[in-house]
Amino acid sequence: MRDDAVLCAPTDRVVDVLETIQRTPYTFALVTDGGGMLLGRVRARRARDLDASVADVMELDPSTVRPHRSAGGLAEQLAERDLNWAIVTTPDGRLLGVAWREDLERAAT
């Protein structure tokens, strides 16, 4: 699991978040509150209103997985859905990181 995902707050401006996303391998930013709780996700390709706040464009309640999942099982599930990563949280919604499929596949072998 990686801890380098782009993070932002609901009050951040979309234009600033998109600039940050462009400097990373990610195509999204994760929206968290001050305590690390996952609130939503901003996908770069869907954020059109650059002057808006993140709260205005974020997707609420993105799909997440728990850290107890096996690397092989999660990699297989991501491959079946043609996804490259999964957002990992605790059961109460605290963000832990992002699991990349290629990392999971390496760990499973």
C-alpha positions in Angstrom: 0.0 0.0 0.0 1.2 3.4 -0.9 0.8 6.6 1.1 1.7 9.1 -1.6 -1.8 9.7 -3.0 -2.8 13.3 -3.7 -4.8 14.6 -0.7 -7.0 17.7 -0.6 -9.6 19.3 1.6 -13.2 20.1 0.6 -12.3 23.8 0.7 -9.4 23.6 -1.7 -9.8 25.0 -5.2 -10.1 22.6 -8.1 -7.5 24.3 -10.2 -4.9 23.9 -7.4 -5.7 20.2 -6.9 -5.5 19.5 -10.7 -2.1 21.1 -10.8 -0.9 18.8 -8.0 -2.5 15.7 -9.7 -0.6 16.4 -12.9 2.8 16.1 -11.0 1.9 12.5 -9.8 1.1 9.1 -11.3 -2.4 9.5 -10.0 -5.5 10.6 -12.0 -7.4 11.6 -8.9 -7.2 13.2 -5.5 -8.6 12.0 -2.3 -10.7 14.4 -0.2 -10.1 14.1 3.5 -11.1 16.0 6.6 -8.6 17.3 9.2 -8.6 13.9 11.0 -7.8 11.8 7.9 -11.4 10.6 7.3 -12.1 9.9 3.6 -14.8 12.2 2.3 -14.6 11.7 -1.4 -12.6 11.7 -4.6 -11.9 14.2 -7.3 -11.1 12.7 -10.7 -9.0 14.9 -12.9 -10.9 14.1 -16.1 -14.3 15.1 -14.5 -13.3 18.3 -12.8 -14.3 20.9 -15.3 -15.0 24.0 -13.2 -11.5 25.1 -12.3 -12.8 28.0 -10.0 -15.0 25.7 -8.0 -14.2 24.3 -4.6 -13.4 20.6 -4.3 -16.6 20.2 -2.3 -18.6 21.2 -5.4 -17.1 18.6 -7.7 -16.0 15.6 -5.5 -17.6 12.2 -5.8 -18.9 11.2 -2.4 -18.2 7.8 -0.8 -15.8 6.2 -3.3 -15.4 2.5 -3.2 -12.8 1.3 -0.6 -11.2 -1.9 0.6 -9.9 -2.9 4.1 -6.3 -3.6 4.8 -6.8 -7.2 5.7 -7.5 -8.2 2.1 -4.9 -10.6 0.6 -2.6 -9.1 -2.0 -3.5 -11.8 -4.5 -7.2 -11.6 -4.0 -7.3 -7.9 -4.3 -5.1 -7.9 -7.4 -7.4 -10.4 -9.0 -10.5 -8.4 -8.2 -8.9 -5.2 -9.6 -7.9 -7.1 -12.8 -11.4 -8.4 -13.2 -12.8 -4.9 -13.1 -9.9 -3.4 -15.2 -8.8 -1.1 -12.3 -5.3 -0.1 -11.4 -5.7 0.8 -7.7 -7.9 0.5 -4.7 -8.4 3.0 -1.9 -7.7 1.5 1.5 -9.4 2.6 4.6 -10.2 1.4 8.1 -13.7 0.2 8.8 -14.6 3.7 10.2 -13.4 5.4 7.0 -10.0 6.7 7.9 -7.7 6.7 4.9 -4.7 4.4 5.0 -3.4 4.7 1.4 -3.8 3.3 -2.1 -3.0 -0.2 -3.2 -1.7 -0.4 -6.8 -2.6 -3.6 -8.7 1.0 -4.0 -10.0 2.3 -3.8 -6.4 -0.2 -6.4 -5.3 0.6 -8.7 -8.1 4.3 -8.6 -7.3 3.6 -9.2 -3.6 1.4 -12.2 -4.4 4.0 -14.0 -6.3 
